[in-house]
């Protein structure tokens, strides 16, 4: 493992998910073509397959390519060590967006549940939605 790369794949995947959610709530692009173009512009390569395994917590392929990791860090505007070191703290920009990320994730759960339970009576659906809202 190269010096400075002490992160596990599970931690890296969770951090990338958080960074994607942070970008999303800030109205910044999170689509693969945008990320791939930014990584390529920074001198690294990102295929759809690589992006899939980098984001998978159970992948056996933790990237160790410093240029690739640097390009991702630049895209997400975080210090390189956040993507390469298990001990790195959460960047202030991410911490500042955590409440918005939590709210967006909770809204997605409620939206999904509502769509799945659309055949319930309006009263029952309202009670389920209310229960989910209170639980969050």
N, C-alpha and C positions, 0 to 999 in steps of 0.2 A: 504494500500500500504506500503510495507516494507520501512524502512528508506533508502534513497539513490536511490530509484526507482521512479523517477518522469517523466519518458519519456512516451510519448503517443505512441500508436501502430503505427500510421501513420509515426511518426518520426523514430521509430525503423526500420520499414520496409524500409524507404528511405535510412537510414544509412547502412543497410545490403546490399541493392542493390548497393550503392556506394562502399562498401567494396568488394563485389563480383567483380564489374567492375575493381576496383583497382588491385585486385589479378590477374584478367584475363590479364590486360595489362602488368603486371609484369611477366607473364608466370607462375604464381603459380596456383595450382589446385583449382577449384571451384566446382567440382562435389560433389553430395550428399554423395556418399560413403566415400570420403576423409574427408569431414567435419564431418560426423557422427562418423567416427572412431576416429577423434581427440577429439570430444566432449566426446565420451565414454571413451577414454583413460584418460581424465581429470576428470572422475568420474560422469558425467552427462548422460542424455539420450536424444537422438534425433531420433525421428521417421520421416518418410516422411510426415505424417500428421502434426506433430508439426512444421516441417520445412516450410511447406506450409502456415500454419496460421501465423507463425512468420514473414514471408516475405510479407504477405498480409496487405496492409495499412488499409483495412476496417475490419480486423478481430476484433472480440470482445475479443480475448484471448491474451492479452499482457502478456508475460511471466514475472513472478516475482521471479522465482527460481534463487537465487544468484549463485549457483554452475553452472547452465546451462549458465547463462549470463557470468560468469567468463570464462567458457570453450570456449564460442564463442569469447570473447575478446582475449583470449590467441591464438586461431586459427588465428584470423585476426591481431594479434599483435598490439592491440590498448588498451588504458586504459579502465578499466571496466566502468568508468563513461560515456564514449562515448556511451555505449549501455544501460545505465540506467538513465542518467540525460539529461533532455531537454536542459539544459544550457551548457552542456559540449562543449568545442571547438573542431573543426575538428583537429585530430592529424596531426602533421607535415608530417608523412609518407603519409598520404592521400592527404594532400594539395600538396605535391611534385608531385603526380601522376595525379592531376586534368586535366592538359592539355592533357596528354595521354588518359585519360578516355574520355574526350570530343571528341578528334579526333576519337577514336574507336567507340563511339556512332554515330558520324556523318557518319563514313564510313558504319556502319550497315544500317543507313537510306538510304544512296545512293545505297547500294547493294540491299536492299529490293525494292526500287523504280525501279531500273533498271530491276530487275527480273519481277516485275509486268507489266512493260511497254515494255517488250521484243518484242512485235508485232509492235511497232512504227518503222518508218523508221530510219535508222542509224543517219541521220541528226537531226531529232526531238529528238531522244534519247540523242544525244550528247548535244543538247540545254537544255534539262531537267536536265541532269547530271550537266552541267555547272551552271545552275541556282541554283541547290541544293548546289553545292560546294561554290558558291559565297555567298549564304545565311547563310552558317554556320560560 
